[in-house]
Amino acid sequence: MKKEFIDRLSAIQWIADFAQSEMEFEILREELNFNYIYNEQYFILARHLDGEVVSR
């Protein structure tokens, strides 16, 4: 499942509200950027919606 956004601004606002730390914000923002570059859609995968963020 994906959390989809209409545009980048709404995605960044949602990430800012959802992220519990700066690191989590950066990870989600990078995923958003990656997904847009390769899929031309703004979305984040559901694993982050469950509160689980995997750092790389």
N, C-alpha and C positions, 0 to 999 in steps of 0.2 A: 504494500500500500504506500502511496505517496501523499505528501502534503504539497499541494500545488498552489501557485500564486499567479496572479494576473500580470504583475510586473515586478521589476527588481525592488522598487521602493517598498511595496507592500511586503515583499519577502524579507527585506532587511529589517523592517519594523517588527515583523513577527519574530524573527531571530533575536532581536534585541530584547523583546519581552520574554521570550522563552529561555534564552541562555542563562545559566546560573553562574557562569564565570567568563572571563575574557577568552580563555582557551576554548571553551565550548562555543562561544560566539565565532571565533576564528575558524574552527573546524566546520561549523555549519555554513558559514559564509563561503568557505573554499569549496564545499560540496555543491552549494548552489551555483557558484561560478563554473565548476567543472560540468555540472549537468547542463547548464545553458550552452556552454561551448560545444559540447558533443551532441546535445539533443534539441537545442534551440527552444527549450522550455525551462521555466523556473519551477523547480521542485526539490524536495528533500525526501530521502527515503524514510520509511516508517520506523526503522530501528532507533532513530533519534527521538521519535515521538514518545517512545516508551521510557524515556529518561536515560537510555544507554547511549553514551557517546564513546566511540573508540578512537583513541589518539594514535597517531601513526608516527 
